[in-house]
Amino acid sequence: MSKVNVNKGQQVRRALEPDEIRRLLEAAEAAPIRFDTAGHQRAVLYRLAVETGLRAKELRSLTVSSFDLEKCTVTARADDTKNSTESILPLRKDTAELLRTFLSGKLPGAKAFAMPCKYRMADMIRADCKDAGIDCEDSGQGKIDFHSLRHTTGSLLAASGVHPKVAQSIMRHSDINLTMSRYTHIFRGQESEAVAKLPDLSLPSKQSQKATGTDDLKVGGAYKPAYEKLAKNAYADSDPMSSIGPARARERLDTRRDGADSKSLQMSGLGTEREPMSANDTSRERNTPGRTRTCDLRIRNPLLYPTELRAQSHQAAEIYQLLTPVVNSVCPAANNKAGKSAAISNH
């Protein structure tokens, strides 16, 4: 026996694109009264149907008391639902504020919407779609009628990344396959966006990346000269003398030494001054107390080498020069430096 096609003769509907929904709401707002329903009321009705997935029968049974605008919920009674179960559905906050204005001045038991009979619901939405420039005829994806708004709800939930189980709960389906297959449609551009998110296959593999260096060169002979050149430049830049050559370096050092001998040390900031120092004075003061590790007088710390110590060293040098002839005449054996120092001390 051949299989029976259960979908044969079943009406195929399509979901509205997000931009089509916006155009439908704008067209309904600007349209006149149709089927005894004002344009603003039809726009609120379409918006509520798309955001909640309520069926036409369920929307027709809603009263003012069905809405809890403080908790942002709407309740469909069990007598009016398809599965005979009371359903409490959430509302968007902006939609709740819109309904607060729309329902203001109505009694709690009054009908929320004045809707035509079920046979005229498709005609009503198709008239507004025509004003919005939306084709309602079947162009390969299905027709548009009022129940297409429920299909739009399931499709928007799927496109927003909502978990299928949550979408099934909002749509109030007993079977998840019904939610994912019949009430979930693909919007234009979703397939292209999905393919664009696939990994870039033009990139090299991990094995190929391991075999190459930073410049896509094989590790070895081709990379070694470039590395040696880079290292040579790096070491040359680190020592300013190495980049100018030995002769130029010696000339620069001689210039520095001549400048150090010709310039005097000024300490006007501390309120003390001294005469220019010669090369002999510099060599004698290298072992004086308070000196730094370098004997360059231009950078010696004045606080660690006070003026009093420098004065004592000059006085000792003068005394040494005066007493040297006397010591040589009294003690001829004290010709070396140690003997002269001992003789001066004894004297």
C-alpha positions in Angstrom: 0.0 0.0 0.0 1.2 3.5 -0.8 1.8 6.0 1.9 -0.9 8.6 2.5 0.2 12.2 2.2 -1.2 13.8 5.3 -0.2 17.3 4.1 -2.2 17.0 0.9 -4.9 19.6 0.7 -3.5 21.5 3.7 -3.3 25.2 3.4 0.3 26.5 3.3 1.0 29.8 5.1 4.2 31.9 5.2 5.6 34.1 7.9 6.0 37.8 7.5 9.4 39.3 7.4 10.3 41.8 10.2 10.2 44.7 7.8 6.9 43.5 6.5 5.4 43.5 10.0 6.5 47.1 10.5 5.0 48.2 7.2 1.7 46.4 8.1 1.4 48.2 11.4 2.1 51.6 9.8 -0.4 50.9 7.0 -3.1 49.8 9.5 -2.5 53.0 11.6 -3.1 55.2 8.6 -6.0 53.2 7.1 -9.7 54.0 7.7 -12.2 51.9 9.5 -12.5 48.4 8.0 -14.9 45.6 8.9 -16.1 47.7 11.8 -12.6 48.0 13.3 -10.6 51.2 13.5 -7.1 51.3 12.0 -5.4 51.9 15.4 -7.3 49.0 16.9 -6.2 46.7 14.1 -2.5 47.8 14.5 -2.6 46.9 18.2 -4.3 43.6 17.4 -1.7 42.6 14.8 1.1 43.5 17.2 -0.3 41.5 20.1 -0.9 38.5 17.8 2.7 38.5 16.5 4.3 38.9 20.0 2.2 36.3 21.8 1.1 33.8 19.1 -2.5 34.0 20.2 -5.0 32.6 17.8 -7.9 34.6 16.4 -10.4 32.8 18.7 -8.3 33.5 21.7 -7.9 37.2 20.8 -11.6 37.6 20.3 -12.3 36.2 23.8 -10.0 38.6 25.6 -11.5 41.2 27.9 -9.9 44.1 29.8 -9.5 41.9 32.9 -7.5 39.4 30.9 -4.5 41.8 31.0 -2.3 42.3 34.0 -0.3 45.3 32.9 1.6 45.5 36.1 3.1 42.0 35.7 3.0 42.4 31.9 0.9 39.2 31.2 -2.2 38.3 29.3 -4.4 35.3 30.2 -6.3 33.1 27.8 -9.1 31.2 29.4 -9.3 27.4 29.2 -12.7 27.5 27.4 -11.2 29.5 24.6 -7.8 27.8 24.0 -7.3 24.9 21.6 -5.9 22.5 24.3 -8.5 23.6 26.8 -5.8 24.8 29.2 -5.5 28.2 30.7 -2.5 30.0 29.3 -0.6 33.0 30.8 1.7 34.6 28.3 4.2 37.4 28.9 4.1 40.8 27.3 6.8 43.2 26.3 7.0 46.2 28.5 6.5 48.7 25.6 3.5 46.7 24.4 2.0 46.7 28.0 2.3 50.5 28.0 0.6 50.6 24.6 -2.3 48.5 25.9 -2.6 50.6 29.0 -3.5 53.6 26.8 -5.6 51.5 24.5 -7.7 49.9 27.2 -8.1 53.0 29.3 -11.7 54.0 29.9 -13.1 50.5 29.3 -14.8 48.4 31.9 -13.1 45.2 33.1 -15.6 42.9 31.5 -15.6 44.7 28.1 -14.1 43.1 25.1 -10.6 44.2 24.4 -11.0 44.2 20.6 -13.9 44.6 18.2 -13.1 41.9 15.7 -15.1 40.7 12.6 -16.2 37.1 12.3 -13.7 34.4 11.6 -14.5 34.3 7.9 -13.6 38.0 7.5 -10.3 38.0 9.4 -8.3 37.0 6.3 -9.9 39.7 4.3 -9.1 42.3 6.9 -5.4 41.6 7.1 -5.1 41.2 3.4 -6.6 44.7 2.8 -4.0 46.2 5.2 -1.2 44.2 3.5 -2.3 45.6 0.2 -1.9 49.1 1.5 1.6 48.1 2.9 2.7 46.7 -0.5 2.9 43.1 0.8 2.0 40.3 -1.6 -0.5 38.0 0.0 -0.7 35.4 -2.7 1.3 32.2 -2.8 4.6 32.8 -4.5 6.1 29.5 -3.6 6.3 30.0 0.2 2.6 30.2 1.1 -0.2 32.6 1.4 -0.8 35.3 4.1 -3.9 35.3 6.3 -4.5 36.1 9.9 -3.1 32.8 11.2 0.2 33.7 9.4 0.8 36.0 12.3 1.1 33.0 14.6 3.6 31.4 12.1 5.5 34.7 12.3 5.7 34.3 16.1 7.4 30.9 15.9 9.8 32.1 13.1 10.8 35.2 15.1 11.5 33.2 18.2 13.8 30.8 16.2 15.6 33.7 14.4 16.2 35.4 17.8 18.0 32.3 19.1 15.4 31.2 21.6 15.7 27.7 22.9 13.3 25.3 21.1 11.8 24.2 24.4 11.0 27.8 25.3 9.5 28.5 21.9 7.4 25.4 22.3 6.1 26.7 25.6 5.2 30.1 24.2 3.5 28.5 21.1 1.7 26.0 23.5 2.4 23.0 21.3 2.3 19.5 22.6 5.0 18.3 20.1 8.3 20.1 19.5 8.3 19.0 15.9 5.2 21.0 15.3 7.0 24.1 16.6 10.2 23.6 14.7 8.9 22.3 11.4 5.5 23.8 10.6 5.6 27.1 12.6 9.3 28.0 12.0 10.1 29.6 8.7 13.4 30.8 7.3 13.6 34.6 6.7 15.4 36.1 3.8 19.2 36.3 4.3 19.4 33.8 7.2 21.0 31.2 5.0 23.6 33.6 3.8 24.4 34.8 7.3 24.7 31.2 8.5 27.2 30.4 5.7 29.2 33.5 6.5 29.7 32.3 10.0 31.4 29.1 8.9 35.2 28.9 9.6 37.5 30.5 7.1 39.0 27.5 5.2 41.5 29.7 3.4 43.7 30.0 6.5 46.7 27.6 6.8 46.4 24.5 8.9 48.1 24.1 12.3 50.6 21.7 10.8 51.6 24.3 8.2 51.9 27.0 10.8 54.3 25.0 12.9 56.6 24.6 9.9 56.9 28.3 9.2 58.5 31.2 11.0 57.1 34.7 11.6 57.5 35.7 7.9 56.2 32.4 6.5 59.8 31.3 5.9 61.1 27.8 6.6 63.0 27.6 9.9 66.7 27.1 8.9 69.0 28.6 6.3 66.6 31.1 4.8 65.8 32.6 8.2 69.3 32.6 9.7 70.8 35.5 7.7 67.9 37.8 8.5 68.2 36.9 12.2 71.9 37.6 12.2 71.4 41.0 10.5 68.7 41.9 13.0 70.9 40.8 15.9 73.9 42.8 14.6 71.8 46.0 14.3 70.4 45.5 17.7 73.8 45.1 19.4 75.2 48.0 17.4 72.4 50.3 18.6 73.0 49.3 22.2 76.6 50.6 22.3 76.9 54.1 20.7 80.7 53.7 20.4 80.5 50.5 18.4 78.5 52.2 15.6 81.0 55.0 15.0 84.2 53.0 14.8 87.3 52.7 17.1 89.1 55.8 15.8 86.0 58.0 16.1 85.3 56.5 19.6 88.8 57.4 20.8 88.5 60.9 19.5 85.2 61.3 21.3 86.7 60.0 24.5 89.6 62.4 24.3 87.2 65.3 23.7 85.3 64.3 26.8 88.5 64.2 28.9 89.7 67.5 27.6 86.4 69.1 28.4 86.4 67.6 31.8 89.8 69.0 32.6 89.1 72.5 31.2 85.7 73.0 32.9 85.5 73.9 36.6 82.9 72.5 39.0 80.3 75.1 40.0 78.1 74.5 43.0 76.3 77.9 43.2 73.1 76.1 44.1 74.6 75.1 47.5 76.2 78.5 48.1 79.8 77.3 47.7 82.4 77.9 45.0 85.9 76.7 44.3 88.7 77.4 41.9 89.2 75.3 38.8 90.9 72.0 39.5 93.8 70.7 37.6 94.5 67.2 36.5 97.0 66.7 39.4 94.4 67.8 42.0 91.9 65.4 40.4 94.3 62.4 40.7 95.2 63.2 44.3 91.5 63.5 45.4 90.5 60.1 44.1 91.2 58.5 47.5 89.7 61.2 49.6 86.7 60.4 51.9 83.2 60.8 50.5 84.1 60.1 46.9 81.8 58.2 44.6 82.7 55.2 42.6 83.5 57.3 39.7 86.1 60.0 39.9 84.5 62.3 37.4 84.3 65.6 39.3 81.3 66.7 37.2 79.0 64.1 38.7 80.5 63.8 42.2 77.8 64.3 44.9 78.6 67.5 46.8 76.6 66.3 49.9 78.8 63.1 50.1 82.0 65.1 49.6 81.7 68.3 51.7 83.9 71.4 51.3 85.7 70.9 54.5 87.3 67.6 53.4 88.3 69.1 50.1 90.0 72.0 51.9 91.9 69.6 54.2 93.2 67.6 51.2 94.6 70.8 49.6 96.3 71.8 52.9 97.9 68.4 53.3 99.2 68.6 49.7 100.8 72.0 50.4 102.4 70.8 53.7 103.7 67.8 51.8 105.4 70.0 49.2 106.9 72.2 51.8 108.3 69.4 54.0 109.6 67.2 51.2 113.1 68.9 51.1 113.4 68.8 54.8 112.6 65.1 55.0 115.1 64.3 52.3 117.8 66.1 54.1 117.1 64.7 57.5 116.2 61.1 56.4 117.8 60.3 53.1 116.6 56.7 53.3 112.9 57.8 53.1 112.9 58.1 49.3 109.8 56.1 48.6 106.3 57.2 49.1 105.7 55.1 52.3 108.9 56.4 53.9 108.1 60.0 53.1 104.6 59.7 54.6 106.0 58.1 57.8 108.7 60.8 58.1 106.2 63.6 57.7 104.0 62.0 60.4 106.9 61.7 62.8 108.0 65.2 62.1 
